Amino acid sequence: MSHTLAVHTVDNLPGGEARARRITPRHETPYRVVVHGLRHFCEKLPGLLTNDAWDVRDRSRHSPAELAQLVRELRNCDLIFSWGGRLDMGPFLWAAKSLGTPKIVIFWCGSDVLRARTLLSTRQIDPWIARQIHWAASPILAEEVRSMEIDCEFVQASFVEAVRDPKPLPGDFSVLAFLPRVDAAEIYGGDRVLNIAKALPSVRFKLIGLHPGQEIQVPPNVSVHQWTADPRPLYEDSTVLLRPVRHDAGISFMVLEALSHGRHVLYTYPVPGGIQIGSVEEAVKQIEHLRVLHDSGSLPLNCEGIKAVKQTYSRDVVRQELHTRWEEIICS
């Protein structure tokens, strides 16, 4: 496989810092990248990143035929991108090590850090894993990984499709919240959502994400909706997205989708265009303030959130960033 590298200077990095960055390669065959890990995210990457210069393959499924393909590709790929952080080997990383895959990026998100901390109480970090390249889905997650004595960098990999013409805020004020599993209510702040709803009995709340067979007791002003592959109507019918998590995947895709629709977002973590909240009381205060503005007719679309998605979290921005960083690793 023949690769020739081109270099240019980027002048618009945070703080005005400029440094040499590799750009789209000039080579005879595409770079081959295997992505593995959380299926919901891995499935998105080939469509985002594959072009004439990049052959990106999702191998997050584990059928016998796909496992056979995976073994072949681990021998011949330029890079593995493993969406899911860990401190122990596991079958996939064991296979990558055994087959001599040269370059591996381990991407931390979600509850990976919580699992890793539990593991550290009984065993040490595998030295081979510690030597790999570690990225995290948010600055806070990167800090948490570094606290376990692993070198880790935040790399923006969350992306959404920018909404071309966001619909106006609905006439009825309402709050949208997310809970995928009852047994994960503490992590996702499900109890916080219900306490906030109880404190605001005249506000309509919609709780989405639960799958059939799961039940949860809710106040009268909360309606429960099952998970849907197309949440667009729920965003369009909502004024506010409430995300009072205790630990998140990094920068929530749902947060970015709501911002792209011009909805107002209350989130545990700082995000451009969103409102950071640190407690139930603070969330209640912010929702009351937004409702007052709404009732007076002076609550506009969240234009700052729409702008943030276009500038930082759009497909084009994330594609360029990942291509550039992946190429730097492959050619190093």
N, C-alpha and C positions, 0 to 999 in steps of 0.2 A: 504494500500500500504506500503510495507516494504522496507526501504532503509538503507544500511550500507555503511559507508563512508571510503575511503582509503585516506591517506595523504602522500605526498612526498615533497621534497624540490626542487625548481627550481633555478638553479644557473646562468642562462644565460639571466636574465632580463636586460633591458637597464641600463647602468652604472655599471653592475656587481652586482647589488643588488640581494640578495637571500631572498626568503620568502617561507613560507609553502603554498602549493597549493593543493587543492583537485584534485584527478584524477578520472579516470573512476570508477563509483560506483560498488560495489558488492551488488546487490539487487535482489529481487524476480520478480519484474515487472519493465518495463521500466519507466523512467520519462516521463510524459506527458506534452508536450508543445504546446500551441496554438499560432500560428503567425497570425497577422491581420494587415492590413494597405495597403501600396502601393503594388498593385498586382504584378507588374513587378518584385519586389524584393522578396515578400513573396513566390511566386511560386518557387523560387530557393532553399528555405531553407529546405523543407523536403528531397529533393534528396541529399543535402549536409550533413544533420545532423542526419537523421534517421538511426538507427542501432539496435542491440539487446538491447542496454541500453537506447535508446532514441526513443520515439514515438512523432515525430514532425508533426503537422498537419496545413496545410495552410487553413485558413478560411477567406481569403480576398474577396471571391466571396459572393454575397448577394442574391442568389436565395432563394425562400421560404424553400426548403429542407435544404439548407446549413445553413440558419439562425437558423432553428430548431436544427441542429446538434451543432451549435455554442453555443446555450443556454445550451444544455446538457453538453457540454465539459467545459464551464466556471465553472460549479459546481464541476467538478472532476479533472481538470488539476492541475499540480504542478506549472506551470509558464505560464504567458502570455507575449509574445514578440510583442509589438505594434510598427510596423515600420511606424513611423510618429509622430513627436512631436507636442504637443498642450498644451495650458494653460487652456482651458475650457473643459467641460466634453465630449460632443458628445455622440451619442447613444451607441457606443461600450463600452467606458469607464464607462458610466452610468450603463450599464448592468453588467459589471465586478464588479463594486462597490456594486450593489444591490444584486448580487449573492454570494458575499463574496469571490471572487477569492483572494487567499492569497498573491501571489507574482506577481508583474507586473513590466516589464521593458519598458519604453517609449524611443524609439530610434529616435533621431532627425536627419533629413537630408534635403536636398533640400531647398525649400523656407519656411520650417516650421518656422524658426526664423523670417522671414519677416512678415508672417501672425501673429505670436505671438506679435510682436512689435506693429502692428496695433491694435490688440485686447487690449493691455495694455493701449492704449490711452483712452479707454472707460470703462474698468472694471479691477478688480483685479484678480490675479491668484487664481484659485480654490485651497483651502488649501489641499484637498485630493490629487489632482494631484501633488502639490508641494512635498508631502511626499513620492511619489513613487520613484523608481530608474530611473534615467535619464542617458542615454548614447547618444553620438553623433558620427556621421560618420567621423569626422575629428577633429584635435586639435582646429582649428579655430572655427568650429561650437560649440564645447564644451565651448570655451571662450565666444562666443556670448550668449549661453544659461545661463552661469553663470552670465553674465552681467545683466540678468533679475532676479537675486537673486534666482536661482534654482541650487542646487548642481548637477553637470553634469560631466561625465567622458568620454573621448575619448576611444572608443573600436573599434578596427579594425574588420570590418565586410564586407568590400568590397573584393571580390575574383573573380578570373578568372581562366579559364583552361589554364595552361601553354602550349604554342605551342611547340610541340616536335622538329620540324625542320623548324624554320623560314626561309622563302624564302629570297634570297638576295634582296637588295634594287633594285627597278626597274631602267631601263636604262634612263627613262625620269623623271626628277625632278618634283614633284608635292606636293601640300599641301592639306590635308583633314581637313574639319571643320564640325561642327555639329550645326544645328538649328532645334528643333522639332516643334516650332510654331512661326509664324510671330509676334503674340501678346506678345511673351516672348523674343523678340529679344534683349531687353535691358539687361535682366538678363543673357542670354547666350552669350552676346557680339557679336550679329550678326552685328551690325553697325561697330564694331571694325574689324571683319573679312573682311567686304567689303572695309573699309578704307585701310587695309593692302594690300588687293588685288589691289586696285587702285594705291597704291604706288609701286607695283611690277607687271607692266603690262605684262612682259615677263614670269611670273611664272604661271603655271596652278594650279587653285584652284578647289576643288570639295566640294560643300556644300550639306550635306546629312541630312535627318531627317524629312523634311516636308511631310505632308500627302496630298492626292489628294484634289484638290480644293483650296489649299493655293498657293499664288503666291508672288514673291518678285523680285524687280528690281535689277539686278546684272551687274557688269562690264563684258566686252567681254571675259575676261580670267577666268570667274567663270562659272562652269557648276553646275546645280541644280539636285540633285538626291533624289527621295522619300525614305522614311524610308524602310529598309529591315531587316528582321529577321536574315539574314546571311550577316553581313558586312565584312566577311573575304576577299572576292575579293577586296573590296575597300581598306582595310589595305595593302594587298599585292601589290596593284598598286600605293601606296603612299609612299612618302619619309618621310613626316612630318605630325604629327597631331597638329593642331592649336586649342587651347581651351582657348580663352581670356575672360573667363566668369567674370561677376561682382559678382555672387553668385552661388555656386555650391552645389551639393548634398552631398558633403563631399570629398571623393576621387573618382573621376569619373571612372565608370566602363569602359568607352570608352578610357580613358587615360591608364588604366591598360591593356586593350586589345591591344592597339597600342604598348605599351612597350613590351608585351609578343611576339609580332610579330617582335620585334627588330627595330621598327620605332622610329624616333626622335620626341620628344614631347615638345611643348611649352605650358605652363600651367600657369594660374594665381597664383596657389598655389605651394609650394615646394613639390616635390615628388621624391623619389629616382629614379635616371635614367632619370629624366626630366630636362628641362630648365625652370626656373621661369621667367616669363615676367610680367612687371608692366605697360606697355604702348604700344600704337600702334607703336611708334618709336622704342622701344626696340625689339618688335616682328619683325619689318621690318629688323632691323640690324641682328638679329639672323638668319632669313631665308636667307638673302643675304650671310651670312657667311657659312651656310650649303650648299647653292647652289654652292659657289666657291669650297668648298671641293668636292662636287659631280662632278662638271665639270672637276676637276683635277684628278678624279679617286681615291681620298683619303678619301672618306666618307664611313666608315664601318657600318655594322649593329650596333645598339645600344645594345651592350653586357651588359652594366651596367643596362639597363632597363630590359633585359631578366633575369638577375640575381636577380634583386630586386623583380620581380614577383614571382620567384621560392622561394625566402627566406621569403617574407613577405606577399604576396597576393595570394598565391596558395590555393587551396581548402583544402589541408591537414592542413596547418598552421591555417587557419581561423576556420576550424572544431574543432581543438584541443582547440583553444582559447575560442570559444563560449561554447563548452561543459564544460570546466573547470569553466568558470565564471558563467554559468547558474547553475551548480551544487553547487557552493559556495552560491548562492542566495537561492536555494531551501533548502539547509541543514542548513542555518543560523537560 
